[in-house]
Amino acid sequence: FLEQIIQYYLGKSPGQLGISIIPCDGKTYSPFLKIAHRDVFDIKWILLSDGEDNTVNEIKSILTNLDYNFEELKNTQVFFLPKGMDFEKCMLNFYGVDKIVETIESNERLKGLFRTFKNQPNNRSLGNEEVINNFLDVKEHKVFFADTLAQYIIQKRWDLPEIIKNFLDKVKTELENI
């Protein structure tokens, strides 16, 4: 998602900007932060993370154990999606059910997976939002969704959630200060 959205929002690809995006599978931050630490390789980093309580607490613990001041880093180097939300829930909350269904249906593979999922007996009685949440909780669907959503945002020229814009603005500011 970010690799495509950076190009859309900042006008250059991550490679052109000289940055790397390191996916941490939503929670595997510790190995990266240990390597990036100022006492190891002193790599400049900015983190965008899910906002679920357990994830926030885990990141706080990791950073505290690495002698960082968590409160100083919040909203300057560590950006959390809204409280209690993972990426998919944040996007659903921001764009709404209709736009997310439209996005899913724009990709033939994702559309087929979604229709099959939606028609399973245990999902038939659920509302669209609940079906979408459950569908996007499946790891293999998350990857296709993030990629499809990025492409669709770019194609439709949709606005981005404020937290994503704030994160990307910080990335831009950091690059300008190098």
WONOR-V796306 format. One record per helix or strand of 3 or more residues. SS is the DSSP state (H for helix, E for strand). FROM is the first residue (numbers start at 1). TO is the last residue. If there is no record, write none. Layout:
# WONOR-V796306
{{SS & FROM & TO} {SS & FROM & TO}}
This chain:
# WONOR-V796306
{{H & 2 & 10} {H & 14 & 17} {H & 30 & 36} {E & 47 & 49} {H & 53 & 65} {H & 70 & 73} {E & 78 & 80} {H & 87 & 105} {H & 108 & 118} {H & 128 & 136} {H & 139 & 156} {H & 162 & 176}}
